[in-house]
Amino acid sequence: MTVVIALIVFVVGAIVGFFVNYFLSSSNQKQRKLAEQVNKSETTLSQYKLDVAEHLNSSAKLLDKMNDTCQMAMKQMEESTNFLQKVTTSDVDGMPFFSQETQDQLAQTAVLRHPKRAEKKVESSTEAPLDYSGEASGLFIDKKQPDTSKTS
């Protein structure tokens, strides 16, 4: 009889052990999945922090470079303004846009392109111009025409 009881206790223990292991292992699987998700999230967050820090660093460098460029442009504008204030109108006549040689070449080119034209005699006419036919056709005479639109 002890063998039968031992066998029954063994079978019941195996069944109870199977169910306990099944339930405990599924909760362990969930915990492992959650732990993996937490690790992935932490890794992603740390990578995001690094990306943001790198972006802010590069933005700061670009802003510094832009500031240097603006400072240099402001300095050049100040120098140009000072130079232009020193120049007077008499100095402008002393600094032509083109050199003397270029001005001479432009003058020669203008003479070649635009020869002097012979002046035409201006004819004064007191008569009104005729129509194209040579004789007046009477089309442009200002005469009142009888109104034929009214019917009696």
Secondary structure, 3 states (H helix, E strand, C coil): CHHHHHHHHHHHHHHHHHHHHHHHHHHHHHHHHHHHHHHHHHHHHHHHHHHHHHHHHHHHHHHHHHHHHHHHHHHHHHHHHHHHHHCCHHHHHHCCCCCHHHHHHHHHHHHHHCCCCCCCCCCCCCCCCCCCCCCCCCCCCCCCCCCCCCCC
